[in-house]
Amino acid sequence: MARSRKSRKKGSGLGRWLFRGIALIVLLALGFAAWLWWDMRSWTPDKVLYPEQGVVIASAPARLNFTTLQAVGAQFVYLELGAEPSSGTSSFADRYSRARDAGLKVGVILSFDPCIPADPQSAYFTQMVPREGELLSPAIGLARIANDCETPVSDALVESELLTLINQVELHAGKPVILKLSEDFESRHGTARSVARDLWLERDRARPDYAGRPWLLWSANSQRVTEAAEEPVEWVVVQR
């Protein structure tokens, strides 16, 4: 009986130490996550390595001060267009004008919708975006995949419509497009290997490598908090 009580006491002690060890690990993990979240609010890549830095402005932003954006280190902005005119045409001209007045270089992102043909998407781009030599190269955002299209769309048709859209946007802009390529889209379609255009990749804090070839632009912090906006902005750097 004494030996049995001693074994139970020893097992109970080991259990307490195991519980404390697990609790400490969980506490450290939570602490690191909290630090990382707080640090990412202001983190940007080293300006010595990436002297050109800027932001993406959503198609329907909250209050935004472009002059303050420049003061916190942005040299350029990319303004998002939706895939359709209903996504906010009235605010685009205002954002475009205010960004130019603040002395920022301006580019435009058209989000590709694989569920609709290229022609109406490019028509919207040409309607909204002026032909100006000072504009940065246009970007086509590749994030949505065709899984949730009401009418099934084949991968071959997605690639065909994307190539058509690229050609039409480039014809209007007079400059080659940049492909703002998500990891999911690349995994599904292999666009980085099949389309020879400069790439814009996305990954918070860590350099992205999912395209299998060098990139030009990197969305390095999707949640950068600044005095310029009520909501976090997407911080971007250029690799030269």
Disulfide bonds with the S-S distance in Angstrom:
Cys115-Cys149 1.90
